[in-house]
Amino acid sequence: MADFQSCELLSQISFRGFLEIVYTAKLHYDKDSDLLIQFFGSSVMDNQIERGEVKPSDRITIDKIASKGSGRTYYLFVLLSRTTKDE
């Protein structure tokens, strides 16, 4: 079963590497940032978990998340990607 943690990212955050936590986030992000990440709404993610397409243990790579930029706010159930950039 998925054990989700609630998390609000309200200030600028910049980091690299693997993140193996799946969590809920209310997030402003810069659309121009280089993100190796997929954004899923909660209902979409629920369906994907049920189908076994994604698991909380799947790794995601985040190059940068910024709270200042586009000014748009997205409510994210998970931040998750199992793939890298196409070669």
Secondary structure by P-SEA (a helix, b strand, c coil): ccbbbbbbbccbbbbbccccbbbbbbccccccccccbbbbcaaaaaaaaaaccccccbbbbbccccccccccccccccccccccccc
